[in-house]
Amino acid sequence: MDIKNYVKKARSGKIDLIKNTKNIISECEKINKEYNYFNVISKDSAIKKAEELYKKDSKGKLFGVPVSVKDCICVKDVESRAGSKILSGYNPVFDATVVDKVKKEGGIILGKTSQDEFGFGSFNVNVGVDFKIPKNPVDKERTCGGSSGGAAGITKKLEYPHAALAESTGGSIAAPASYCGVIGLCPTYGRVSRYGLMDYANSLDKIGVISRNIDDCALVLEVISGYDNKDSTSLNVPDYKYSRIEQDEKKLKIGIIKESLLEGVDKEVKKSILRLVGKLKSKEIEVKEVSLPLVFKYGIQTYYLISMAEASTNLAKFCGMRYGYEEKIQGNFNDYFSKIRTKSFSREAKRRIILGTFARMAGYRDAYYLKAMKVRTLMIEEYKKLFSEFDLLISPTMPNFAPRLDEIDKLSPLENYMMDIMTVGPNLCGFPHISVPYGSKHNMPIGVMFTADHLEEKKLIEIGKIVEKIG
């Protein structure tokens, strides 16, 4: 059942919201013991919300729909830690704008999903020092993908209508969607308010949707989109009724990115993309080969310089004195500050803070950070040139299917970072993109990614419907 039909039945009384919510919470708790998808399950508040909805006639678009929220997005009175020990005990006194919108439309918040600490990772193995690594819903020996691994995992595993609010900096929505076999849509930077999002990198972070099907994704995107005067990066552009979009395949012109199918891409991933391209062409959709040489040559380097420099700045406020993890204050500030951060940050968080601090130090800022910002501008221009001719660009979402957890342990930090080769380009440049499952290898899902021009989420929904129909 999709969300629209679920809402109709809930409004008509054919679904007992209170009983159903209790069943969903019970199922989440059962799944979580085995798969580690939630950092917090909000049992009491979810049931209370269901009881409130039961008593009133709501016209909300998400009436009674269970929605999970990535741990880096604030939910009022629910511990929100961005997957880090340093925010232990932090219970926000407000809702993020996206959470507020979901609640106003009748959505029921299930809890906070697992993530790489502050979003630092492609595999959701860089969890905070007191969290467990989530497991792939298809094969528990494999990764969910990161950093929104918990969001994608529970979306795939939970056999109830459900949508997840997730967040992406360099591919953290698309990557886990690909590895878990679900839909992951990351909107244009500024299309969805970032108010109430715990920053990783201010110029990159975006809130999006993970769902089981395109219609659910379109509906939730419609709910959370829109201008917000509390967010200085929010775009004041007209809202769009994404849930009413119909496929219009004959008008779409697609470019297949040549560099995305070269050496290093799994053979079955490449075959899946080419099979899909063949089916699109059979539907008289024009597909031509295109090139993004700058993006694929310098994307990883540019992304990590910018994101680590901004992360270094953003994480400086976590000092163990104002909120979150703390100890008895002894010695001078530097001693206390260093002790708290040493105990509370994971190894990967420390690595990124150190590298980011180096990149923005006096004498290095011009050579690294500012140069990377200039390269990003050139990348945007490279994309824009293609979007003047093509509606969409197609590539694999990830160069592989979900690797085994014991294989990830053997990868160097640089090899880990290279896994983002497909996704950093759209994220760096603020373009909307969607990962749709298509094909598999050893029963593990393979994702195909479509990227559109700024504010062209409509085209992503259209192509998603086409691919979903092709199957």
Residue pairs with C-beta under 8 A, 6 or more apart in sequence:
1 9
1 161
2 161
2 213
2 215
2 216
3 62
3 65
3 161
3 163
3 215
3 216
3 219
3 220
4 215
4 219
4 243
6 15
6 64
6 65
6 161
7 60
7 61
7 62
7 63
7 64
7 65
7 106
9 15
10 17
10 20
10 53
10 63
10 64
10 65
11 57
11 58
11 63
15 64
17 50
17 53
17 54
17 64
18 47
18 50
18 51
18 54
20 50
20 64
20 160
21 46
21 47
21 49
21 50
21 64
21 66
21 108
22 47
22 50
23 160
24 46
24 66
24 110
24 158
24 160
24 162
25 41
25 43
25 46
25 47
25 110
27 158
27 159
27 160
28 37
28 38
28 41
28 110
28 111
28 154
28 158
29 41
29 43
31 37
31 154
31 157
31 158
32 38
32 41
34 135
34 140
35 134
35 135
35 137
35 140
35 153
35 154
35 157
36 114
36 131
36 132
36 133
36 134
36 135
36 150
37 113
37 114
37 134
37 149
37 150
37 153
37 154
37 157
38 68
38 110
38 111
38 112
38 113
38 114
38 150
38 154
39 71
39 79
39 81
39 83
39 111
39 112
39 113
39 114
39 131
39 150
40 71
40 78
40 79
40 111
40 112
41 110
41 111
42 75
42 78
42 109
42 110
42 111
42 112
45 77
45 78
45 109
46 66
46 108
46 109
46 110
46 111
49 103
49 108
49 109
50 64
50 108
53 63
53 64
53 106
53 108
58 106
60 104
60 105
60 106
60 107
61 105
61 106
61 219
61 222
61 223
61 243
62 102
62 105
62 106
62 107
62 219
62 220
62 223
63 105
63 106
64 106
64 108
65 106
65 107
65 108
65 161
65 162
65 163
66 107
66 108
66 110
66 158
66 160
66 161
66 162
67 102
67 107
67 108
67 109
67 110
67 162
67 163
67 164
67 165
67 220
68 109
68 110
68 111
68 112
68 113
68 150
68 151
68 154
68 155
68 162
68 163
68 164
68 165
69 75
69 99
69 109
69 110
69 111
69 112
69 113
69 164
69 165
70 112
70 113
70 115
70 148
70 150
70 151
70 164
70 165
70 166
70 167
71 80
71 81
71 82
71 83
71 112
71 113
71 114
71 115
71 150
72 80
72 82
72 83
72 115
72 118
72 119
72 167
72 197
72 198
72 200
73 80
73 96
73 98
73 99
73 165
73 167
73 196
73 197
73 198
73 207
74 80
74 92
74 94
74 95
74 96
74 99
74 196
74 197
74 198
75 92
75 95
75 96
75 99
75 109
75 112
76 92
76 93
76 94
76 95
76 99
77 91
77 92
77 93
78 91
78 92
78 109
78 111
78 112
79 89
79 90
79 91
79 112
80 87
80 90
80 91
80 92
80 112
80 198
81 87
81 88
81 90
81 112
81 128
81 324
82 115
82 117
82 118
82 119
82 198
83 114
83 115
83 116
83 117
83 118
83 127
83 128
83 131
83 147
84 117
84 118
84 128
84 318
84 344
84 345
84 346
84 349
85 128
85 129
85 130
85 325
85 343
85 344
85 345
86 128
86 318
86 320
86 324
86 325
86 340
86 341
86 344
86 345
87 198
87 318
87 323
87 324
87 325
88 130
88 324
88 325
88 344
89 323
89 324
89 325
90 323
90 324
92 196
94 196
95 103
95 196
96 193
96 195
96 196
96 197
96 207
97 193
97 195
97 196
97 224
97 228
97 230
97 231
98 165
98 192
98 193
98 196
98 207
98 224
99 109
99 165
99 196
101 223
101 224
101 226
102 109
102 165
102 220
102 223
102 224
103 109
105 223
107 223
110 162
113 148
113 150
113 151
113 153
113 154
113 164
113 166
114 124
114 127
114 131
114 132
114 134
114 149
114 150
114 153
115 124
115 127
115 146
115 147
115 148
115 149
115 150
115 151
115 167
115 172
116 122
116 123
116 124
116 125
116 126
116 127
116 146
116 147
116 149
116 172
116 348
117 126
117 127
117 128
117 345
117 346
117 348
117 349
118 198
118 200
118 311
118 315
118 349
119 146
119 147
119 167
119 169
119 172
119 200
119 205
120 126
120 147
120 200
120 311
120 346
120 348
120 349
120 352
121 146
121 147
121 348
121 416
122 145
122 146
122 147
122 171
122 175
122 416
122 417
122 419
122 420
123 143
123 144
123 145
123 146
123 149
123 403
123 408
123 416
123 419
124 133
124 134
124 143
124 144
124 145
124 146
124 147
124 148
124 149
124 150
124 176
125 133
125 143
125 146
125 405
125 408
126 146
126 147
126 346
126 347
126 348
126 349
127 133
127 346
128 344
128 346
129 343
129 344
129 345
129 346
133 405
134 144
134 149
134 150
134 153
135 141
135 142
135 144
135 153
135 405
136 142
136 143
136 144
136 153
136 179
136 180
136 402
136 444
137 144
137 153
137 156
137 157
137 180
137 181
138 156
138 180
138 181
138 402
138 443
138 444
138 445
139 402
139 443
139 444
141 404
141 405
141 406
142 179
142 402
142 403
142 404
142 405
142 444
143 149
143 179
143 402
143 403
143 404
143 405
143 408
144 150
144 152
144 153
144 176
144 179
144 180
144 402
145 152
145 175
145 176
145 177
145 178
145 179
145 180
145 398
145 402
146 172
146 175
146 176
147 167
147 169
147 172
147 176
148 164
148 166
148 167
148 168
148 172
148 173
148 175
148 176
148 184
148 210
149 176
149 180
151 164
151 165
151 166
151 176
151 210
152 164
152 166
152 176
152 177
152 179
152 180
152 182
152 184
152 210
153 176
153 180
154 162
154 164
155 162
155 163
155 164
155 180
155 182
155 210
155 211
155 212
156 180
156 181
156 182
156 212
161 216
162 211
162 212
163 209
163 210
163 211
163 216
163 217
163 219
163 220
164 209
164 210
164 211
165 207
165 208
165 209
165 220
165 224
166 172
166 173
166 176
166 184
166 207
166 208
166 209
166 210
167 173
167 197
167 200
167 205
167 206
167 207
167 208
168 174
168 186
168 205
168 206
168 208
168 423
168 427
169 200
169 201
169 204
169 205
169 206
169 307
169 427
170 204
170 303
170 307
170 420
170 423
170 424
170 427
170 428
171 420
171 422
171 423
171 424
171 427
173 184
173 185
173 186
173 206
173 208
173 209
173 210
173 435
174 184
174 186
174 397
174 398
174 422
174 423
174 433
174 434
174 435
174 447
174 449
175 397
175 398
175 419
175 420
175 423
175 435
176 184
176 210
177 183
177 184
177 210
177 397
177 435
177 437
177 447
178 184
178 396
178 397
178 398
178 435
178 437
178 445
178 446
178 447
178 449
179 398
179 401
179 402
179 444
179 445
179 447
180 402
180 445
181 437
181 440
181 445
181 447
182 210
182 211
182 212
182 437
183 209
183 210
183 211
183 212
183 213
183 214
183 216
183 217
183 434
183 435
183 436
183 437
183 464
184 208
184 209
184 210
184 434
184 435
184 447
185 208
185 209
185 210
185 217
185 221
185 432
185 433
185 434
185 435
185 457
185 460
185 464
186 206
186 208
186 426
186 427
186 432
186 433
186 434
187 206
187 207
187 208
187 221
187 225
187 432
187 457
188 206
188 235
188 430
188 431
188 432
188 454
188 455
188 456
188 457
189 203
189 204
189 206
189 233
189 430
190 233
190 234
190 235
190 430
191 206
191 225
191 235
191 237
191 432
191 455
191 457
192 206
192 207
192 208
192 221
192 224
192 225
192 226
193 207
193 224
193 226
193 227
193 228
193 230
193 231
193 234
194 205
194 206
194 207
194 231
194 233
194 234
195 228
195 230
195 231
195 234
197 205
197 207
199 205
199 310
199 314
200 307
200 310
200 311
200 314
201 306
201 307
201 310
201 311
201 314
202 233
202 310
202 314
203 306
203 310
204 303
204 306
204 307
204 310
204 427
204 428
206 427
206 430
207 224
208 221
209 217
209 220
209 221
209 224
210 217
211 217
211 220
213 468
214 436
214 461
214 464
214 465
214 468
215 243
217 434
217 461
217 464
218 242
218 243
218 245
218 461
219 242
219 243
221 242
221 457
221 461
222 239
222 240
222 241
222 242
222 243
225 239
225 240
225 242
226 239
227 234
227 235
227 236
227 237
228 234
235 455
237 455
240 457
240 458
242 457
242 458
242 461
245 458
245 461
245 462
245 465
246 462
246 465
247 462
247 465
247 466
247 469
248 462
249 283
249 284
249 285
249 462
249 466
250 284
250 285
251 391
252 285
252 286
252 391
252 392
252 459
252 462
252 463
252 466
253 285
253 286
253 288
253 389
253 390
253 391
253 392
254 280
254 285
254 286
254 287
254 288
254 390
254 391
254 392
254 393
254 394
254 450
254 463
255 287
255 288
255 289
255 290
255 386
255 389
255 390
255 392
255 393
255 394
256 273
256 277
256 287
256 288
256 289
256 290
256 393
256 394
256 395
257 290
257 291
257 292
257 296
257 393
257 394
257 395
258 289
258 290
258 291
259 291
259 292
259 293
259 295
259 296
260 273
260 296
260 395
260 396
260 422
261 270
261 273
261 274
261 395
261 396
264 399
264 421
265 396
265 399
265 400
266 399
266 400
266 401
266 441
268 401
268 439
268 441
268 446
269 396
269 398
269 399
269 400
269 401
269 439
269 441
269 446
270 396
271 439
272 396
272 438
272 439
272 440
272 446
272 448
273 394
273 395
273 396
273 438
273 448
275 438
275 439
276 394
276 438
276 439
276 448
276 467
276 470
277 287
277 394
279 470
280 287
280 466
280 470
281 287
283 466
283 470
285 466
287 394
288 390
290 386
290 390
290 393
292 382
292 383
292 386
292 393
292 425
293 382
294 375
294 378
294 379
294 382
295 379
295 382
295 383
295 425
296 421
296 425
298 375
298 379
299 379
299 421
299 424
299 425
299 428
300 417
300 418
300 420
300 421
300 424
301 372
302 372
302 375
302 376
302 379
302 424
302 428
303 420
303 424
303 427
303 428
304 355
304 417
305 359
305 368
305 369
305 372
306 369
306 372
306 373
306 376
306 428
307 352
307 356
308 352
308 353
308 355
308 356
308 359
309 356
309 359
309 360
309 368
309 369
310 356
311 352
311 353
311 356
312 352
312 353
312 354
312 355
312 356
312 357
312 359
312 360
313 356
313 360
315 345
315 349
315 353
318 324
318 341
318 344
319 333
319 336
319 337
319 340
319 341
320 326
320 327
320 336
320 337
320 340
320 341
320 344
321 329
321 336
324 344
325 340
325 343
325 344
326 340
327 336
327 339
327 340
329 336
330 336
341 350
342 350
345 353
348 413
351 413
358 364
359 365
359 368
359 369
360 368
360 369
376 428
376 429
379 425
379 428
379 429
380 429
380 430
383 393
383 425
383 429
383 431
383 451
383 453
384 453
386 393
387 452
387 453
391 452
391 456
391 459
392 450
392 451
392 452
392 459
392 460
392 463
393 450
393 451
393 452
394 448
394 449
394 450
394 451
395 422
395 448
395 449
395 451
396 422
396 446
396 447
396 448
396 449
397 422
397 423
397 435
397 447
397 448
397 449
398 419
398 422
398 423
398 447
399 419
399 421
399 422
400 419
401 440
401 441
401 442
401 444
401 445
401 446
402 444
402 445
408 416
422 449
423 433
423 449
425 431
425 451
426 432
426 433
426 449
426 451
427 433
430 454
431 451
431 452
431 453
431 454
432 451
432 452
432 454
432 455
432 456
432 457
432 460
433 449
433 450
433 451
433 452
433 460
434 449
434 450
434 460
434 461
434 463
434 464
435 447
435 448
435 449
436 447
436 448
436 449
436 450
436 463
436 464
436 467
436 468
437 445
437 446
437 447
437 448
438 446
438 447
438 448
438 467
438 470
439 445
439 446
439 448
440 446
448 467
450 459
450 460
450 463
450 464
452 459
452 460
